[in-house]
Amino acid sequence: MFGTSSKVCTTNCLCNPKGTKQCDEKLGVCECHYPFEGHDCSYCGFGHILDPATLNCVRLRKCKDDGGDEDCNNHGICYEDEQTGQAMCDCDQGFINDGND
């Protein structure tokens, strides 16, 4: 008796779906949405960082003292996260970081 075999759908494109505009199936080449980069469109281009919550590339914010534009609206102290380099605010008493750009 012969066993049944299942068919599996495969692709030559091993692209990050979030960052990929389209892929050439014959060549397996990914075309990335800006600002995604890399052979599989999973890296963020210069000046951008991957947001772990949304998996989107977002503009890297830097503190004003380091050439960026973040100053915490003059109601806190700007510092840069040691791992990501992203500007963060240590807000003055009575102010909160609402998470908006």
GIUR-V894277 format. One record per pair of residues at least 12 apart in sequence whose ideal C-beta (glycine too) atoms are under 7 Angstrom apart, sorted by the first residue. I is the first residue (numbers start at 0). J is the second residue. Records with the same first field share a line. If there is no record, write none. Layout:
I=J ; J
//
This chain:
10=24
11=24 ; 27
12=24 ; 27 ; 29
13=27 ; 39
14=29 ; 39 ; 40
15=39 ; 40 ; 41
17=54 ; 55
18=31 ; 32 ; 35 ; 40 ; 41
19=31 ; 32 ; 40
20=32
34=47 ; 56
35=56
43=56
46=58 ; 59
47=59
48=83 ; 85
59=84 ; 85
60=85 ; 86
61=79 ; 86
62=77 ; 78 ; 79 ; 86
63=77
64=77
65=79
67=86
69=86
71=88 ; 90
74=90 ; 91 ; 94
75=88 ; 89 ; 90 ; 91 ; 94
76=89
//
